[in-house]
Amino acid sequence: MPETNLIAISATDAAAEIARGAVTAEDYVRACLERIAAVEPEVQAFISLDPDYALKQARELDEHRSSGRPIGPLHGIPVAIKDICDTKDFPTGYGSAIYADRRPRNDCTVVARLRAAGAVIIGKTVSTEFAYFFPGKTRNPHDTTRTPGGSSSGSAAAVAAGMVPLAIGSQTNGSVIRPAAFCGVFGAKPTHGAVSRAGVLPLSRTLDHVGPFARTLDDLALILDVIVGNDPADPDSRPFSAPAFRRTAAEKPPLPPVYAFVRTPMWDKADAATKSTFEQVAKELGAFEAELPPYYAEAWEAQRAIMAVEMAFNLGPLIAKGEVSQRLQDLVAEGRKVTAVQYMAALSDAKRYAAGLTEIFERADAILTPSARGVAPADLTITGDPVFCTLWSLTGMPALNLPGLTGESGLPLGLQLVGETGRDERLLRTARAALDTLGLDKKKRKRS
Amino acid sequence: MPETNLIAISATDAAAEIARGAVTAEDYVRACLERIAAVEPEVQAFISLDPDYALKQARELDEHRSSGRPIGPLHGIPVAIKDICDTKDFPTGYGSAIYADRRPRNDCTVVARLRAAGAVIIGKTVSTEFAYFFPGKTRNPHDTTRTPGGSSSGSAAAVAAGMVPLAIGSQTNGSVIRPAAFCGVFGAKPTHGAVSRAGVLPLSRTLDHVGPFARTLDDLALILDVIVGNDPADPDSRPFSAPAFRRTAAEKPPLPPVYAFVRTPMWDKADAATKSTFEQVAKELGAFEAELPPYYAEAWEAQRAIMAVEMAFNLGPLIAKGEVSQRLQDLVAEGRKVTAVQYMAALSDAKRYAAGLTEIFERADAILTPSARGVAPADLTITGDPVFCTLWSLTGMPALNLPGLTGESGLPLGLQLVGETGRDERLLRTARAALDTLGLDKKKRKRS
């Protein structure tokens, strides 16, 4: 296989080629580095990158394989890591100049799991400031005048631009699903606690999720099988059986999936093209409409209170050490004003919203809803609105962004599927069926 | 065995006699009811009692046994239940006139487990108002001008007065250990989450513990084997192996136990007689002195903030429906003023205190410390000071009150042993060794 084509193949195929010895990890990493060299000046997805070190890791993996020792499912596959996830070999700067030189001693759990599976940790990707709203330097690969979304800006852009097949991001409100939507890649926010947050900058224990980006559904399943798992170091991690994303995603659903189209109380914030596309998609999927009870309109305030409080608690001491954006300062000040009883009420409400949503899953396999209000805004000073992700972050339910729809100006428009808590694997199986029904699994369809 | 002696034997012996058919459950319950009839007018431990219903339960248990079906470890043993624990067959009034007629539909988990083990739920015992400080009608059986302690006043007094061999209480600050100390019985506050709080009035998820009272260490082990266990309905319950309190408590320790004498920053609150007794006890046990770092003095404030916030959240809506004591109103008002960031800091500090204490257990098997400032105060308008229990409730570590020491006026003086988190069974084994060393296992020793 000529090197120049390597970046076009999926992580799943590349891993298979490396495993059988048709391609070396070094060749594959070199191909990615060449692609990075070509497009990084425009996209600016990385905050730390060390090509020589990446090649060294790849050569060690090749040596390991040629010694005949067993290899992991990501052997030789480069993965890019959001700059709020601790890595022992790269600085971890939280997207803030204050911590640009911060060098953690240990890998976070998710990076340790990736390394144990044979991944090459290729570099650190741009995060917004402390994974909140103030943007970094990254631009949308589809149109460099547009935001890639945030806060996992660099991870989404690096995957979309073909620099790496896989990347890790995180979501407290909409920071995986929104950039995946704007950049036109697959993104997953697994069930709260399914992927360990240990060693990742904590913003909000209640709302923080770690999740991956990929260019194919198989690749998403490949990395989820590696990163999902119990970790006693994360207090919200729970014991569960070994994940089976690849196996489940490959199964044919026993019955055609049933979709619940949920506009959410934020529907009016979607732009006209998004609304009409989703009404059409809902029809094509045979979705039934599920309306949320009126009190769900308050869920966005509950999420705001929890996020403000927990970020004030976690980031307050960190941001006291230097200059930060006004927007983050305002959030911390807002969080400090919330009373403990108000905060407990918001936490209690979050459980009520989650419990109410389980009823939908008595009828439906997945909730269908937009990933964002529309396509990526043509503004590099913002990262877009997470409003269509908030409810699923608050309730901890698994969510996926599926690419393939096209919105205004021919840009990617994200389709979000939300699954039942803890049924992450089944959600991938449903997603494949949805892509199939919509004809999005092979080639992009034009919608506008 | 003549009926009149039945109340003098332990629950362990009574259960054995019932199991082999030498005594019927009806005889045993009748003996307890006779004792209750004799002493209840003075002690007033019960808020709900139904002798006919108790005898009916006993007769059904006797029928069950005589049918040859398997029986549980508490078959035919009467257990009294604190009035904040839901029972399907007795009102559960929270120690408040507002809820005197409240009739739950279901048993709380701990009562369901007791019933499944064959216990006779004999009645509901007096709790202070909402398990806080405003006392109920119960008097100390050792001196009816004195408080039995609180908030599990009736449960401790009923066991101390020989009305029942076993009772259930709860502790948010010092509400099991303190009344056990004042009434001269065994009391256990197991590790946080070890006994389910599901169906028990929630005051504070962080601080609430359910625990039993007994007259012998074997009886304490007997009931702990029944009530300790995982319950998904309690969010702080964790999966663990089946409890083995009786087996472990019966073992000889592999080495003589090592005790850490911890005066705590509250030492000056202990009265002179208590101080000198504990210095003597520490010497007899060969305890080493463990001094807590100065920042532990703030633990009592952290506990206060957490308790005030969580009780304001949980009880606020309940007390809006009627008259409650000024002291409870003041606490709720105080809790409502705490900010969420202050509350999170207190929760975070609690983890730090717990982590710091684990170091002591690298050397010691148990911490030795007073259960209370002294003997039961001669005042029925108060329930005494929980100050020697606060740190162990905040950190969730298992604690026992051991009776046998005698303080001022010949009244019981409680000895508290605190164990490592999750090592509840081993703490009972250590307690037996301590009683043995101090000569408290057979007869009371006079100290003053």
HADDOCK unambig.tbl for C-alpha pairs under 7 A between the chains (distance, minus, plus):
assign (segid A and resid 309 and name CA) (segid B and resid 340 and name CA) 6.33 0.50 0.50
assign (segid A and resid 309 and name CA) (segid B and resid 341 and name CA) 6.24 0.50 0.50
assign (segid A and resid 313 and name CA) (segid B and resid 341 and name CA) 5.45 0.50 0.50
assign (segid A and resid 336 and name CA) (segid B and resid 339 and name CA) 6.87 0.50 0.50
assign (segid A and resid 336 and name CA) (segid B and resid 341 and name CA) 6.00 0.50 0.50
assign (segid A and resid 337 and name CA) (segid B and resid 339 and name CA) 6.67 0.50 0.50
assign (segid A and resid 338 and name CA) (segid B and resid 339 and name CA) 5.90 0.50 0.50
assign (segid A and resid 338 and name CA) (segid B and resid 340 and name CA) 5.85 0.50 0.50
assign (segid A and resid 339 and name CA) (segid B and resid 336 and name CA) 6.88 0.50 0.50
assign (segid A and resid 339 and name CA) (segid B and resid 337 and name CA) 6.67 0.50 0.50
assign (segid A and resid 339 and name CA) (segid B and resid 338 and name CA) 5.90 0.50 0.50
assign (segid A and resid 339 and name CA) (segid B and resid 339 and name CA) 3.96 0.50 0.50
assign (segid A and resid 339 and name CA) (segid B and resid 340 and name CA) 4.83 0.50 0.50
assign (segid A and resid 340 and name CA) (segid B and resid 309 and name CA) 6.34 0.50 0.50
assign (segid A and resid 340 and name CA) (segid B and resid 338 and name CA) 5.84 0.50 0.50
assign (segid A and resid 340 and name CA) (segid B and resid 339 and name CA) 4.81 0.50 0.50
assign (segid A and resid 340 and name CA) (segid B and resid 340 and name CA) 3.63 0.50 0.50
assign (segid A and resid 340 and name CA) (segid B and resid 343 and name CA) 6.11 0.50 0.50
assign (segid A and resid 341 and name CA) (segid B and resid 309 and name CA) 6.25 0.50 0.50
assign (segid A and resid 341 and name CA) (segid B and resid 313 and name CA) 5.46 0.50 0.50
assign (segid A and resid 341 and name CA) (segid B and resid 336 and name CA) 6.00 0.50 0.50
assign (segid A and resid 343 and name CA) (segid B and resid 340 and name CA) 6.11 0.50 0.50
